[in-house]
Amino acid sequence: MVKYNTGINIFMDIAGGKWKCLILFFLSQQSVRTKEFYELIPGITQKVLTDQLKQLEGDGLVHREIFKEVPPKVEYSLTELGQSFVPVLNTMCDWGNTYARSKGMEQEEHIQCEHK
């Protein structure tokens, strides 16, 4: 078992990495079907997306719902615990947009940070 000495260790273990915060950010705005993630997060591979979603589901932040239809439809949403992370995501989004403006960075499109 891993021993943590700060909340930052726990945070990085749960939400660290290249894609997890992006996955959580898009789920904070709406439920997302598997194929929609590829449009929202260009460059993510099927294996990485599957692994990241399984980890987030295992950590209790993401809910996976399978609809009984042909072909099967799978939709992801945030759990109540995942919803508690939304203010952190909004702060990260605001900070990133402010940083980009201060550095004159080009953004493909300005990401609107939700404040629910």
Order of alpha helices (4+ residues) and beta strands (2+ residues): alpha-alpha-beta-alpha-alpha-beta-beta-alpha-alpha
